[in-house]
Amino acid sequence: MPQIAAGTPLQTVITTFEVTPGSCQDLLDHLQDAYDNVIRHQPGFIAAGLHVNDAQTRIANYSQWQRREDFQAMLRTEEMRKRNRVINDICKSFEPVMYEVMHSFG
């Protein structure tokens, strides 16, 4: 499970994907397959979640890693480079951004 707390020494990555309602499920299928078969088995992976907006035009992916370098190493694997080319063809755009949790509530 993700750990959302200030001061947690983890790397949080939020990736947003811009899609069309017609391609949303296709991209979700590819992302789920990537997590099931590749990403969750990579060193440093902790947890992730996939979120879809009501209009099915945006997918947000929240993931946590032990270290920034673990996330970067996963992206550099040949398998993920191949998968990301397919993902890029399905969506209009996607952008992974690394964050530090500053505050949490609840």
C-alpha positions in Angstrom: 0.0 0.0 0.0 1.2 3.5 -0.7 2.6 5.4 2.3 1.4 9.0 2.0 3.1 10.9 4.8 5.5 13.9 5.0 9.0 12.9 5.8 8.6 9.4 4.3 12.0 8.6 2.6 10.3 7.3 -0.6 10.1 8.5 -4.2 6.5 9.3 -5.2 5.8 9.4 -8.9 2.5 10.7 -10.4 2.1 10.1 -14.1 -0.8 11.7 -16.0 -1.9 10.3 -19.4 -4.1 12.2 -21.8 -6.4 9.8 -23.7 -9.7 9.7 -25.6 -12.8 7.8 -24.3 -12.1 5.3 -27.0 -8.5 4.6 -26.0 -8.9 4.8 -22.2 -9.6 1.1 -21.6 -6.9 0.1 -24.1 -4.3 2.1 -22.2 -5.6 0.8 -18.8 -5.2 -2.8 -20.1 -1.6 -2.0 -21.2 -0.8 -0.3 -17.8 -2.3 -3.2 -15.8 -0.3 -5.7 -17.8 2.9 -3.7 -17.3 2.3 -3.6 -13.5 1.3 -7.3 -13.3 4.2 -8.6 -15.4 7.1 -6.1 -15.1 6.9 -3.1 -12.9 5.8 -4.6 -9.6 8.7 -7.1 -9.9 11.4 -4.3 -10.2 13.7 -3.6 -7.3 12.5 -0.8 -5.1 8.8 -0.9 -6.2 6.4 -0.4 -3.3 2.9 0.2 -4.6 0.8 1.9 -7.3 -2.7 2.9 -8.2 -4.5 3.8 -11.5 -7.2 6.4 -11.5 -9.5 7.4 -14.4 -11.6 10.6 -14.6 -15.3 10.5 -15.3 -15.0 11.6 -18.9 -12.3 8.9 -19.6 -9.9 11.5 -21.0 -7.3 11.3 -18.2 -5.6 8.5 -16.4 -3.5 9.3 -13.3 -1.0 6.8 -12.0 0.4 7.1 -8.5 3.4 5.0 -7.7 6.0 4.8 -4.9 9.5 3.6 -5.0 12.2 3.1 -2.4 14.5 5.4 -4.3 14.4 7.7 -7.3 17.1 5.6 -8.9 14.8 2.5 -8.7 12.1 4.2 -10.7 14.6 5.5 -13.3 16.2 2.0 -13.6 12.8 0.5 -14.3 12.2 3.0 -17.1 15.5 2.1 -18.7 14.9 -1.6 -18.9 14.5 -2.9 -22.5 11.0 -4.3 -21.7 9.7 -1.0 -20.4 11.3 1.0 -23.2 9.4 -1.3 -25.6 6.1 -1.0 -23.6 6.4 2.8 -23.3 6.6 3.1 -27.1 3.3 1.3 -27.3 1.8 3.4 -24.6 3.0 6.6 -26.3 1.1 5.4 -29.5 -2.1 4.9 -27.6 -2.3 8.2 -25.6 -2.1 11.8 -26.7 0.6 12.5 -24.1 2.0 11.2 -20.8 4.2 12.8 -18.2 5.8 11.2 -15.1 6.7 13.7 -12.4 8.6 12.9 -9.2 7.2 14.4 -6.0 8.1 14.7 -2.3 5.1 14.5 0.1 5.0 17.7 2.0 1.8 17.3 4.1 -0.8 14.6 4.4 -4.3 14.8 6.0 -6.7 12.3 7.3 
